[in-house]
Amino acid sequence: MQKLSRALYKNDQEYPEKVLQFGEGNFLRAFVDWQIHVLNQKADFNGSVVVVQPRGFDKINRLNGQDGLYTLYLQGIKDGQPVNEHMVIDSISRGINLFKDYNQYIHLAESQDLRYIISNTTEAGIGFDPTDKLEDVPPKSFPGKLTAFLYHRFKAFAGNKEKGCIIIPCELIENNGQVLKEVVLQLAALWKLEKEFIDWLNEANTFCSSLVDRIVPGFPKDSIDQLTQELGYQDELIVVGEQYHSWVIQGPEWLKEELPFENTGLNTIIVDDLTPYRTKKVRILNGAHTAMMPVAYLYGLNTVEESVNHHVVGEFIKELIHTEILPVLDYSLTELEEYSVAVLERFKNPFIKHYLLSISLNSLSKFKTRNLPTLLEYVNRIGKPPKLFVFSLSSLFYFYRGKRGEDEIILDDKHEVLKLFKELWGKYEKNQIDLNEFAATILAEEQLWDMDLTIIPGLTQDIASNLQSIDSNGIKAALKEVTATFIQ
C-alpha cells in the first residue's frame, strides 16, 4: 500500500510560504494548519506553512516523508448531528530540522512572502533562558530561535518596516503574545543587539495574544489498521480532533483584512480584548482536563471519556467544576453553568479517545497556569484551600513518582522538574524525609510556582495527608474518602 504523498494526492496545489510555525504536533496540525487549509479553499489566502520543531525531529522527518500531507479526522457533534469526516490537509509545504538544516531556517527569514509566525510549544515553552546564545545553531529555547530568526530578517531587509511579522502564539498562558514579546526583548538586550533592531521589533512586528480551543486526541493508535484500509493509503501522521473549534485572536482592526476568517465558516474571531474568553475557557475546560489527569490515570482509567463517565471520577470532576471553579469566576452563573455542561459533553465525545497520558506533558506548569489561579482565588474568597483541587495536586505529585501500581509511567516534563521529584521520592523511600517535608519542599519551589505556596495556611498539611492516604490505602480508597460527602 502506498504512503500518502503529493504524487498520490490528486488535489495538490503549491502556495507561497507565508507562515513559519514552531511546533509540528497534533494540536497545531488539527487546528491552525487545518484553518489555513480552509482559508486557502474559501478565502483565497494563498499561503502555506513551513514547520520547525521546538524539540526533537522525528515528526519533522515523517512530515517531509509525506510531502507535508496528512489526514485529519473531525469527529463529534456538528449542527446537532454526529459527524465523522476526514480530509487531507495540504497547507504544510515542508518541515525544517533545525539541528540538521539550520541554514534553511535562516534562509526562510529572507523570504519576501513570509508574514506570519505561529507557535505552540506548551506553557513551558515561552521562557527566558539566560544561557541562550545568538550564535548557537540553533539557540536552545523557542524564544531564542524566534529572536535569531527575526534578527536575521531585520538584517536581510535592512530594517524595512514593511517586512515585519504578525506573531501569534497559541500557548495557554495569559497574554501569551505580550509575554513572548517581552522574552524576545530580553534576549535582544542579553545579546546586545543594536537599538535599530529593538525599534524594528517594536514598530514593524505585531505580537498578538490568542486563545485556542479544540480537543485533539492525536494519532488514532487503536484504530489505525482499520482507518488505513478505509483510506487506501498509509499515513503515519493521521490526527483526530473534535468538530468544535474556537480561536480568539487579540489584534488590531486591520488584521481582519490580512486574515480573512469572516465568511469562511470558521469559528475564529479577532477582538480588542480576549481576557473574558480566556479566563472562562482556561479555568473550566483546561482546568478540568489538568485536574482530572492524575486522579483518573492513577485510578486506572486511560481516556477523558472514561473518566467523565466513571461513577466516582466523573462525579469528582463535576463537583470540582461546580463547587470550586465556577464560584470564583465573575461571570453570569447561568452562562458559566451552560458552558460547563457543554464542556462535559465535549469530554464525553464517543468518537474520540483522548488519552490521559497525552495531556500529561508538562503537567506541573499546566497546573500553575490553569489551576493555581483558581486555587488562590478560592483561598482568597472562602478562606481555606479547595479540597478537590488540593487532592488533584496531591495526586499530581504522586503521579510524578512514576508508578501506577506495578507499571512505570513515562513522565514527560522539564529535566529539572523530573530531577526534583526523583530526588524527593527517593529520599522518602529511604525514610530520609516524611511526606510533610516532601510537600513543603515542592510547594516552596518558587521557580515552579512564582511564589512560595507554603504560605497558604493548611495547604502543606492537606497535601501531605492526601499523599499519605494514597500511599497507604491506594488512590481508590483515598478518592472515596474525599468524595464521601457527595457520592453515596
C-alpha positions in Angstrom: 0.0 0.0 0.0 1.3 3.4 -1.0 2.2 6.1 1.6 0.4 9.5 1.4 2.4 11.9 -0.8 2.0 14.7 -3.3 2.2 12.1 -6.1 -0.8 10.2 -4.7 -2.8 13.3 -3.7 -4.9 14.4 -6.6 -5.8 17.9 -5.4 -2.2 19.0 -4.8 -1.5 22.8 -5.1 1.5 24.8 -4.2 1.2 28.0 -2.2 3.7 30.7 -1.3 5.3 30.1 2.1 3.6 32.8 4.3 3.7 31.1 7.7 6.5 29.9 9.9 5.2 27.5 12.6 7.0 26.5 15.7 5.5 23.1 16.5 4.8 20.0 14.4 2.5 18.3 17.0 -1.1 17.1 16.7 -2.8 20.2 18.0 -1.4 22.7 15.5 -1.9 20.3 12.6 -5.6 19.7 13.6 -6.2 23.4 14.4 -4.1 26.1 12.8 -2.9 24.1 9.7 -6.5 22.9 9.1 -7.7 26.5 9.3 -5.1 27.7 6.8 -6.2 24.8 4.5 -9.8 26.2 4.8 -8.6 29.8 4.2 -6.9 28.7 1.0 -10.0 26.9 -0.2 -12.6 29.6 0.8 -10.9 32.9 1.1 -8.0 32.8 -1.4 -5.4 33.2 1.4 -2.9 31.6 -0.9 -0.4 30.6 1.7 1.4 27.6 3.1 3.2 26.7 6.3 6.8 25.9 7.0 7.1 23.8 10.2 10.1 23.7 12.6 10.3 21.7 15.8 10.7 23.1 19.3 12.5 19.9 20.2 13.3 16.5 18.6 13.0 15.9 14.9 11.3 12.5 14.3 7.9 14.0 13.3 9.6 16.6 11.0 11.3 13.7 9.1 7.9 11.8 8.9 6.2 15.0 7.7 8.7 15.5 4.9 8.4 11.8 4.1 4.7 12.5 3.3 5.5 15.8 1.5 3.8 17.8 4.3 0.5 16.0 3.8 -1.6 14.2 6.5 -5.2 13.1 7.1 -7.4 14.9 9.6 -10.4 13.2 11.1 -13.0 15.5 12.7 -15.4 13.6 14.9 -18.3 14.8 17.1 -21.5 16.8 17.0 -22.0 19.2 14.1 -25.2 21.1 13.6 -26.8 18.8 16.2 -25.8 15.6 14.4 -23.0 13.1 15.0 -20.4 13.6 12.2 -17.2 11.6 11.4 -15.5 13.2 8.4 -11.9 13.2 7.1 -9.8 15.2 4.7 -6.2 15.5 3.5 -4.6 18.8 4.7 -2.2 20.3 2.2 -1.3 23.6 3.8 2.2 22.5 5.0 4.9 22.9 2.4 7.8 21.3 4.3 9.4 20.8 7.7 12.8 22.0 8.6 15.0 20.1 11.0 16.7 22.9 13.0 19.5 20.6 14.1 20.4 19.4 10.6 19.2 22.2 8.2 19.5 25.4 10.2 20.7 27.3 7.1 17.2 26.6 5.5 15.6 28.2 8.6 17.8 31.3 8.4 17.2 31.5 4.6 13.5 31.5 5.2 13.9 34.7 7.2 14.9 36.4 3.9 11.6 35.4 2.2 9.5 38.2 0.7 6.4 36.0 1.1 6.7 35.3 4.8 4.3 37.2 7.0 3.1 35.1 9.9 4.7 33.2 12.8 2.7 30.8 14.9 3.7 28.7 17.8 2.5 26.0 20.3 5.4 24.9 22.5 3.3 24.2 25.6 3.1 26.5 28.6 6.7 25.7 29.5 8.0 26.8 26.0 7.8 30.6 26.5 10.5 31.4 29.0 13.7 33.3 29.2 16.9 31.2 29.1 19.9 33.3 30.0 22.3 30.7 28.6 20.8 31.1 25.1 23.3 32.5 22.6 22.7 34.1 19.2 25.5 32.1 17.7 24.1 28.7 18.8 22.9 26.5 16.0 20.1 26.5 16.9 19.5 28.6 20.1 18.1 26.3 22.8 14.8 27.9 23.6 11.8 28.7 21.4 12.1 32.5 22.1 15.8 32.2 21.3 15.1 30.6 18.0 12.5 33.2 17.2 14.8 36.1 18.2 17.6 34.8 16.0 15.1 34.4 13.1 13.7 38.0 13.5 17.2 39.4 13.8 18.3 37.8 10.6 15.2 39.1 8.9 15.9 42.6 10.2 19.4 42.5 8.6 18.3 40.8 5.4 15.8 43.6 4.7 17.9 46.4 6.1 15.4 47.3 8.8 12.5 47.7 6.3 9.4 48.2 8.5 7.2 46.6 5.8 8.9 43.3 6.4 7.9 42.7 10.0 5.8 39.7 11.0 2.5 39.0 12.7 3.3 36.7 15.6 0.5 34.6 17.1 1.5 32.2 19.9 -1.1 29.6 20.9 0.5 28.5 24.2 -2.1 28.6 27.0 -0.5 31.3 29.1 -2.1 34.7 29.9 -1.2 37.5 27.5 0.9 35.0 25.5 1.7 37.5 22.8 3.0 40.1 25.2 4.9 37.6 27.3 6.6 36.2 24.2 7.5 39.7 23.0 9.0 40.6 26.4 11.2 37.5 26.3 12.4 38.3 22.8 13.3 41.8 24.0 15.1 40.3 27.0 17.2 38.2 24.7 17.9 41.1 22.4 19.2 43.0 25.4 21.2 40.0 26.6 22.8 39.6 23.1 23.5 43.4 22.9 21.7 43.7 19.6 21.5 47.2 18.2 18.9 49.8 19.1 17.7 49.8 15.5 16.7 46.2 15.8 14.8 46.9 19.0 12.9 49.7 17.3 12.1 47.4 14.3 10.8 44.7 16.7 8.5 47.2 18.4 7.3 49.1 15.3 7.3 46.6 12.4 6.1 43.4 14.2 2.7 42.7 15.8 2.6 40.3 18.7 -1.0 39.0 19.1 -2.2 37.1 22.1 -4.5 34.3 21.2 -6.8 31.7 22.8 -7.3 28.3 21.2 -9.9 25.7 21.8 -10.2 22.3 20.3 -9.8 18.9 21.9 -7.2 16.9 19.8 -6.6 13.4 21.0 -4.0 12.9 18.2 -2.9 9.7 16.4 -5.7 7.0 16.5 -3.4 4.2 17.5 -6.3 1.9 18.5 -8.0 2.1 15.0 -5.1 2.8 12.7 -5.3 -0.5 10.9 -9.0 -0.1 10.1 -8.5 3.6 9.0 -5.6 2.6 6.8 -7.8 0.0 5.0 -10.6 2.6 4.6 -8.3 5.3 3.2 -6.4 3.0 0.9 -3.0 4.6 1.8 -0.6 4.6 4.7 -0.4 7.8 6.7 1.9 7.9 9.7 0.6 11.4 10.7 -3.2 10.9 10.9 -4.6 13.2 13.5 -8.1 13.1 15.2 -9.9 16.2 16.6 -13.3 17.1 17.7 -15.7 19.1 15.5 -15.8 22.0 17.9 -13.2 24.7 17.5 -12.6 28.3 18.6 -9.7 30.7 18.0 -9.8 34.2 19.6 -7.0 36.5 18.4 -6.4 39.8 20.1 -5.2 42.2 17.5 -5.7 45.4 15.6 -8.7 46.0 13.4 -6.6 45.9 10.2 -5.7 42.3 11.0 -9.2 41.2 9.9 -8.3 42.1 6.3 -5.0 40.2 6.3 -6.5 37.1 7.9 -9.9 36.7 6.2 -11.6 34.4 8.6 -15.0 36.1 8.1 -17.4 34.2 5.8 -15.3 31.0 5.9 -17.5 29.2 8.5 -14.5 29.1 10.9 -15.2 30.0 14.5 -12.2 32.4 14.6 -12.6 36.0 15.6 -10.2 39.0 16.0 -11.0 41.1 19.1 -9.7 44.0 21.1 -9.5 42.0 24.4 -9.7 38.3 24.8 -9.4 38.3 28.6 -13.1 37.2 29.3 -12.9 34.5 26.6 -9.6 33.2 28.1 -10.5 33.2 31.7 -13.6 31.1 31.2 -12.1 28.6 28.8 -8.8 28.1 30.6 -10.2 27.8 34.1 -13.1 25.5 33.2 -12.1 23.4 30.2 -8.3 23.3 30.5 -8.5 23.4 34.3 -10.8 20.4 34.4 -8.6 18.5 32.0 -5.5 19.1 34.1 -7.2 18.4 37.4 -8.6 15.1 36.2 -5.5 13.7 34.6 -3.5 12.4 37.6 -6.6 11.4 39.6 -8.2 9.4 36.8 -4.9 7.9 35.5 -3.8 6.7 38.9 -7.3 5.3 39.4 -6.7 3.0 36.4 -8.6 4.9 33.7 -6.9 5.9 30.4 -9.1 8.3 28.5 -11.0 11.5 29.2 -14.3 9.9 28.1 -13.8 7.0 30.5 -13.0 9.5 33.3 -16.1 11.7 32.9 -18.4 8.7 32.6 -17.0 7.0 35.6 -19.3 6.8 38.6 -16.6 8.1 41.0 -14.1 10.0 39.0 -16.8 11.6 36.8 -18.6 12.9 39.9 -15.3 14.2 41.3 -14.7 16.2 38.1 -18.3 17.6 38.0 -18.1 18.6 41.7 -14.8 20.2 41.3 -16.1 22.4 38.4 -19.3 23.4 40.1 -18.1 23.9 43.7 -14.5 25.1 43.2 -14.2 26.7 39.8 -17.5 28.4 39.0 -17.9 30.1 42.4 -14.7 32.1 41.9 -15.4 33.3 38.4 -17.1 36.7 38.0 -19.5 35.9 35.2 -23.2 35.2 35.0 -23.8 31.9 36.8 -26.2 30.8 34.1 -23.6 31.4 31.4 -21.0 29.5 33.4 -23.2 26.6 34.0 -24.2 26.4 30.4 -20.5 26.5 29.4 -19.5 23.8 31.9 -22.3 21.5 30.7 -21.1 21.9 27.1 -17.5 21.2 28.2 -18.5 18.0 29.9 -20.5 16.9 26.8 -17.4 17.5 24.7 -15.4 15.4 27.1 -17.9 12.6 26.6 -17.5 12.7 22.8 -17.9 9.0 21.9 -15.8 9.3 18.7 -12.7 10.5 20.4 -10.2 8.6 22.5 -8.4 11.4 24.3 -5.7 9.6 26.3 -4.9 11.0 29.7 -1.2 10.4 29.2 -1.3 12.6 26.0 -2.4 15.6 28.1 0.2 14.9 30.9 3.1 16.7 29.1 4.5 19.4 31.4 1.6 18.9 33.9 3.2 21.0 36.6 3.4 24.1 34.5 -0.1 23.4 33.3 -1.4 23.2 36.8 0.3 26.5 37.6 -1.2 28.3 34.6 -4.7 26.7 34.5 -5.5 25.8 38.1 -3.3 27.7 40.5 -5.2 31.0 39.9 -8.5 29.2 40.8 -6.9 27.7 44.0 -5.5 31.1 45.1 -8.8 32.9 44.4 -10.7 30.2 46.3 -8.5 30.7 49.3 -8.9 34.4 49.0 -12.7 34.2 48.9 -13.5 31.2 51.0 -10.6 31.3 53.4 -9.3 27.8 53.1 -7.8 25.6 50.3 -10.3 23.9 47.9 -10.4 20.3 48.9 -10.8 18.7 45.5 -8.2 20.8 43.8 -5.8 20.0 46.6 -6.5 16.3 46.1 -5.8 16.7 42.4 -2.5 18.5 43.1 -1.6 15.8 45.7 -2.4 13.1 43.0 -0.2 15.0 40.5 2.7 14.9 43.0 2.1 11.2 43.4 1.9 10.8 39.6 5.4 12.1 39.4 6.6 9.2 41.4 6.4 7.4 38.0 4.4 4.4 39.0 0.8 3.2 38.5 0.7 0.0 40.6 3.5 -2.1 39.1 3.5 -0.2 35.8 6.0 2.5 35.0 4.6 5.9 34.0 6.7 7.5 31.2 6.9 11.1 32.6 7.3 14.0 30.1 8.4 17.2 31.7 11.4 19.6 32.0 14.6 17.9 33.2 14.8 19.9 36.4 11.2 19.0 37.4 11.8 15.3 36.9 15.1 15.5 38.7 13.4 17.2 41.7 10.7 14.7 42.0 13.0 11.7 41.6 15.3 13.0 44.3 12.4 13.7 46.7 10.6 10.4 46.2 14.0 8.7 46.5 14.6 10.4 49.9 11.0 9.5 51.1 11.5 5.8 50.1 14.8 5.8 52.1 13.0 7.3 55.1 15.2 10.4 54.9 12.1 12.7 54.7 8.5 12.4 55.6 5.6 13.4 53.3 5.1 16.7 55.1 8.7 17.6 54.2 8.2 16.3 50.7 5.1 18.5 50.2 6.7 21.6 51.8 9.8 21.3 49.6 7.9 21.2 46.3 5.4 23.9 47.4 8.3 26.2 48.4 9.9 26.0 45.0 9.4 29.5 43.7 10.8 28.5 40.3 7.9 26.2 39.8 5.1 28.5 41.1 6.5 32.0 41.0 5.7 32.1 44.7 6.1 30.1 47.9 2.9 28.1 48.3 3.7 27.0 51.8 2.4 30.4 53.0 -1.2 29.2 52.2 -2.5 28.0 55.6 -3.2 24.3 55.7 -2.0 23.5 52.1 1.2 21.7 53.0 -0.6 19.6 55.7 -3.5 18.8 53.4 -1.3 17.6 50.6 0.9 15.6 53.0 -2.3 13.9 54.3 -3.6 13.1 50.8 -0.2 11.7 49.8 -0.2 9.5 53.0 -3.7 8.3 52.2 -2.8 7.5 48.5 0.4 5.8 49.5 -1.1 3.7 52.3 -4.5 2.9 51.0 -4.3 3.4 47.2 -5.9 6.1 45.1 -9.4 4.4 45.0 -9.8 4.4 48.8 -8.3 7.9 49.1 -10.7 9.3 46.5 -13.6 7.6 48.1 -12.8 9.4 51.4 -12.6 12.8 49.6 -15.8 12.3 47.7 -17.8 10.8 50.6 -19.9 14.0 51.1 -21.4 13.9 47.6 -21.1 10.3 46.4 -23.1 7.8 48.4 
